[in-house]
Every structure is written in C-alpha cells, then in structure tokens.
Amino acid sequence: MLKHPGRFIFSVALSAVLIFALVNAFSVNDEKRIKRALYAAILGIEKNDASRYSRVLSLRYKDDSGLGKAEVLALAEKAFRDFKPFKMELKRLIIKPQGDSAESEIAFRCLFRKEGDEKIYYDAGKVMASWRREEGGWKIVKMQYTGSTDMLFLPAVA
C-alpha cells in the first residue's frame, strides 16, 4: 500500500501532462511551418520590407520565365516603388506537403495606395507555389501568378 496515494496520483497526472506538452511542442507539422513562412512573407509585403519577404524564396528559385530570386525581388521592388502595399487578404490557402516538397495554392487580394493619391487600388489573383524543405526552413522554389496584369481602382472602401 502506498504511504501517500495523493502524491502518486499527482505524479502520474503531471507526467501525462508533461509528455503531452512535449509531444505537442515537437509535432508542428510541415503545413504549419509553410503557413508560418508564408505569413512572415505577407507581413513583409505589408510593411514593404524586402528583407522579410525575400526570406521565403529559395536561393535556387527559378520560375517558368527563367527568373531567379534576384530578378523576382527586383521586380517586386520596382512595383512597390509607386504602389505601397498596405494590406494583404488571403482568400484561400491550400497546402499539400509531400516529404521534402510541397505545393500550395494562394488566392489573395492585395490593397495598395499610390503615393500622393488617396485612391485605393487592388490586385486580386492566385499564386501556385512549389516549396522545398531547405536548411533554413521551407522555401519557395517556383511560383506561377494568375490574375490581372492591371491594378484595379477601388472606388470606395466600406
């Protein structure tokens, strides 16, 4: 018979809670890791901080047009020169991890203001992204954008 059954029960319960917490802490799945990387990039776009949104692109990035990471970042910098992004809205996010690679579909709407202009513009589209698990985490190795090639004027915002 146990001298202190309350202590034993407490020890067993505490052990179960600690084991559950440890398993949960180390079981962050790949989909969550990709979401974190994507949300960090979106925050970088909203703050117009290239050092933040560039982290999501792999050094081995190459799209169907033959553009690498440096060229894509130069295009983004040029686009953001006149239009300052201030809000990204995710409309749909589908992530399908498979081992060390993943595919994602990102439907979005990005709202912009042109410097010196109070009008609000938006770009709605979809990005298909291919991801690879690399040393620094999940990175995009290829993207394909589908959407408008023109910024659209949003006459009023509710």
C-alpha positions in Angstrom: 0.0 0.0 0.0 1.2 3.5 -0.8 2.0 5.9 2.0 0.9 8.9 0.0 -1.5 7.9 -2.7 -2.3 11.6 -3.5 1.4 12.3 -4.4 1.4 9.2 -6.6 -1.7 10.3 -8.5 -0.4 13.8 -8.8 3.0 12.5 -10.1 1.2 10.3 -12.7 -1.1 13.2 -13.8 1.9 15.6 -14.0 3.9 13.1 -16.1 1.0 12.7 -18.5 0.6 16.5 -18.9 4.4 16.9 -19.5 4.5 14.1 -22.0 1.5 15.6 -23.9 3.1 19.0 -23.9 6.4 17.7 -25.2 4.8 15.6 -27.9 2.7 18.6 -28.9 5.6 21.0 -28.9 7.6 18.8 -31.3 4.8 17.8 -33.6 4.5 21.0 -35.5 3.7 19.7 -39.0 5.0 20.8 -42.3 1.8 22.5 -43.3 2.1 24.8 -40.2 5.7 25.5 -41.0 4.9 26.5 -44.5 2.0 28.7 -43.2 4.4 30.5 -40.8 6.9 31.2 -43.6 4.1 32.5 -45.8 2.6 34.7 -43.1 6.0 36.2 -42.4 6.4 37.0 -46.1 2.9 38.6 -46.2 3.8 40.7 -43.2 7.0 41.8 -45.1 4.9 42.8 -48.1 2.5 44.8 -45.9 5.4 46.6 -44.3 7.2 46.9 -47.7 10.3 45.2 -46.1 12.2 43.2 -48.8 14.4 41.6 -46.1 11.3 39.9 -44.7 9.5 38.8 -47.9 12.7 37.7 -49.6 13.4 35.1 -46.9 10.6 32.9 -48.3 12.3 32.5 -51.7 15.0 29.8 -52.2 18.4 30.7 -53.5 17.6 28.1 -56.1 14.3 29.8 -57.1 13.6 29.7 -60.8 10.2 30.3 -62.4 8.9 29.3 -65.9 10.1 32.6 -67.3 13.7 31.8 -66.2 13.7 34.5 -63.5 15.7 33.8 -60.4 15.4 35.1 -56.9 17.3 38.3 -57.5 15.2 39.2 -60.6 11.9 38.5 -58.8 12.9 40.7 -55.9 14.0 43.4 -58.3 10.6 43.3 -60.0 8.8 43.5 -56.6 10.9 46.4 -55.5 10.1 48.2 -58.8 6.4 47.5 -58.4 6.3 48.6 -54.8 8.2 51.9 -55.6 5.0 53.6 -56.8 2.4 51.4 -55.1 2.9 50.9 -51.4 1.2 47.7 -50.3 -0.7 48.1 -47.0 -3.0 45.1 -46.8 -2.9 41.5 -48.0 -6.0 39.4 -47.6 -5.8 35.7 -48.1 -8.9 34.4 -49.7 -7.9 30.7 -49.9 -4.8 28.8 -48.9 -4.3 25.1 -49.8 -1.1 23.4 -48.9 -0.2 19.9 -49.9 3.1 18.7 -48.3 4.8 15.6 -49.7 8.0 14.7 -47.9 10.6 17.4 -48.6 8.4 19.2 -51.1 5.0 20.8 -51.1 2.6 22.6 -53.5 0.3 25.4 -52.4 -2.4 27.5 -53.9 -2.7 31.0 -52.5 -5.7 33.1 -53.6 -5.4 36.7 -52.4 -6.4 40.3 -52.7 -3.7 43.0 -52.1 -4.8 46.6 -51.5 -2.5 49.4 -52.4 -2.3 53.2 -52.3 -0.3 55.1 -54.9 2.0 57.7 -53.3 0.4 61.1 -53.3 -3.0 59.7 -54.2 -5.9 58.8 -51.8 -7.4 56.2 -54.2 -7.2 52.6 -53.2 -6.1 50.1 -55.8 -6.3 46.3 -55.6 -4.8 43.3 -57.2 -6.7 40.0 -56.9 -5.1 36.8 -58.1 -3.8 33.4 -57.3 -0.3 32.1 -56.9 0.7 28.5 -57.3 3.9 27.9 -55.4 6.3 24.9 -55.2 8.1 24.6 -51.9 11.2 22.7 -50.8 12.4 22.0 -47.3 15.9 23.5 -47.0 18.3 24.1 -44.2 16.7 27.4 -43.2 13.1 26.0 -43.4 10.5 25.8 -46.1 11.3 28.0 -49.2 9.5 28.7 -52.5 11.5 27.3 -55.5 8.9 28.3 -58.1 5.8 30.4 -58.4 3.2 31.0 -61.1 0.9 34.0 -60.8 -2.6 34.1 -62.4 -4.6 37.2 -62.2 -5.0 40.7 -63.5 -2.0 42.4 -65.2 -3.6 45.8 -64.3 -4.1 47.4 -61.0 -7.8 48.0 -60.5 -9.2 51.1 -58.9 -11.4 50.5 -55.9 -13.8 53.4 -55.7 -14.9 53.1 -52.1 -13.9 51.0 -49.1 -16.5 50.2 -46.5 
